[in-house]
Amino acid sequence: MNMTHASGSQNSTSPTQLNRLANQASPYLLQHADNPVDWHPWGDEAFAKAKKEDKPIFLSIGYATCHWCHVMEHESFEDPETAKILNEAFVCVKLDREERPDVDRVYMTFVQRRTGRGGWPMTVFMTHEGQPFCGGTYFRREHLQQIVANTTTHSRDRREDVLRTADAYAEMVADVADGLELVETDDSDAEILKTMRDALGASFDHAHGGYG
């Protein structure tokens, strides 16, 4: 799995640009360059910022011709109120599945096994180490705002529970991560993948059954 954060090296931002997608090559990312959401491309910068600020990551994955991706953008990501909530609580990362199918595959496996279905846009809430603890596909604005509020509260007041949940989803996609080849990757990329793979190894609750 090539986890090279090629897009993560783009740091410059136009003075009128809130987020960091304006210099990306992906048509999908460029579609979101004017959003009030403070989007970061997938890369080391986003993970480092999340770790430094001790914030979880809000990961949104889609592609340029996805209808419901456009719907969710219009309803939520262009909405100043929703953007404010996301920016305050998370480091927000936007990923083009056509650029990084390797990353998309890992988190899609998580969402499918957690919810029983998958699709795009894909929405994943995860720790700053890349461990998912909540996710789904398209959310209406009101639903997304409620999930963000609940996630923020849990991350603040029930941090250990959130971390246990993240650890608990490990086995769910460990087989996917294990099967992906690390090619032309630097140490930081390999470490992120290793953390995800190791963390996604004990998801099944043998005492009570089920996940999470």
N, C-alpha and C positions, 0 to 999 in steps of 0.2 A: 504494500500500500504506500503510494507516494504521498506523504503528508507534508511535502515541502510547502511552506506558506509563501508562495510566490507573490501573492497579492499583499502580504503583510508589510512589505517594504515601502509601500506608497504612503507617505506621511503628510505630504503637503496638502493644504486645504485652502480653497478660495476664501477670501475675506467674507464673502456673503454666504458661504456654504457651512451649514451646521455640521453635517456628518462628513465622513471620510471616504465617500464612494465616488467623488467627482473624477478622480484620476484612474479609475479602474477600467479595464478593457471589456468586461462583461456587459452586454446590453441589459441584462437583468439587474445588475447592480447599479448601472447608470440610471435605470428607471426610478430608483429610490434615492438618487443623489440629492433631490430637493426636499425629501421628507424632513419634518421637524424631529423625527427620531434620530438620535445621535448614533447612526449606524457605523460600525467598524467592519471592514472586510475580515474574513477568517484569517488569523495570523497571530504571530507571537505578541504583537502589540496589544491586541485585545485581551489575550490571556494574562499578560503581565499587568495590564490596567485593572482587570478584575481581581487579581491577587492582591495588588497594592491597595486597592480600595475596599477589599474584603467584600466583594459583591458577587452574586451569582450572575450567570450569563443567560441572556435571552437570545436564543438562536432561531432565526427564521430562514427556511430553505425553500427555494422555488426556482422558476425558470421563466424566460422572457415571454413565452406564448401561453403561459398558464392563466386561464380565465379567472379562477378563484383567487389566484395570487393578486391579480389586479383589483378584485373586489375587496379583499382584505386590506390592500394598500389604501384604497379610497376610503374605506370605512374606519380604519384604525390608524394606519401609519401616516396618513395625511391629516389626522385629527390632532390638534394641538393639545387637547386635554389628555388623550391617550398617550401621546408622545411624552408629555411631561411626566406621567406616571412611570412609563418605561425607563426614561432617562434617569429618574431619581433612584429607582430600585435596582437597575441592572446595568451591566455593560451589554449593549445590544450588538449582535453580530448578524450580518446578512450574507448568505451563501448561495451561489449559483450551483445547482445540482449538476448542470452540464459542464461546469468547470471542475468540480470536485465530486465526481460520482463515488469516490472511495469514502469520503466523509459522509455523504448522503446515505450510503448503504448502511453504515453502522447505525446512524440515528433512526433511519427508517425501520430497521429491524427492531429497535427499541420501541418505537411508536406502534408498530404493527402487533407486537407481542403484548404490549401493555393495553392497547385499546381494542385489538381485534380487527383493525383496519388501518389503512395508510393512504397517503396521497399528498398532494401539494396544494397550497402552501403547507409546509410542515413546521410546527412550532415546538421547540424543545426548551425546557428550563433545566439548567445544569449548573454544577459547581464550577468554580474557576479552574478546576483541573479537568473539566470535560466530562464529568460523570452526570448523566441525566437522572433527574428525579421526577419529572412530570413532562407530559408532552401530548400532542394531538395534531390535528391538521388545521382546517379552517375554523376560526372562532369568530362569532359575531362580536362587535365592539363591546357590548355590555358584558358578554360572557368573558371576553379577554380581560377586561378591566377587573372583573370579579376574581378571576384566576390569579391575576397579578397581585391583587390585594391580599388574597389568601396566602400566596407564595411568599410575599414580603413579610407578612406576619409570622408565618412558620419559620422562615429563615432567621428572623430576629429573635422570636420567643421560644422556638422549638428547634434550635439549630442541630442538636444532636439527633433528633428524629429525622430531620431532613438528610443529614449525612448518612444515617443508617439506611434510609430509603434509597439513597444514591448507591450505596454499597450493595443493597439488596437486589438491584436490577442487574448486577454484574453478569451472572451466568446467562442471562437472557440473550446477550449479544456477544458473549465471549467467543463462541464458535465462529462468528463472522469476523471479529477482529483478529482472531488467531489465524484465519485463513487468508488474510490479506498480507501481501508481501510488502516489506519495507524497502523501497527502492529509491536511491538518490535522495536520501533524507538526511537532514542534519541532526545533531544530538537533541536539540530542543523538540523537534518534530517527533522523533522516536520516543522521547520521554512522555510527551502528551499521549501518544498512542498506547504506550506501555501502561500508563496510569489508567487510561480508559479500559484497556483490556483486563488489567488486574482487578480494577474496581468492579467490572462487570462479570464477577465470577461466583457470587454467592446469593443469587437473587431469590431462589425458591425457599419459601418458608416451610421447612419440613415438619414443624410442630403443628401449624394451623392450615397449611396448604396455600397455594396461590402465591401471588407476587405483591410486594408492597404492603 
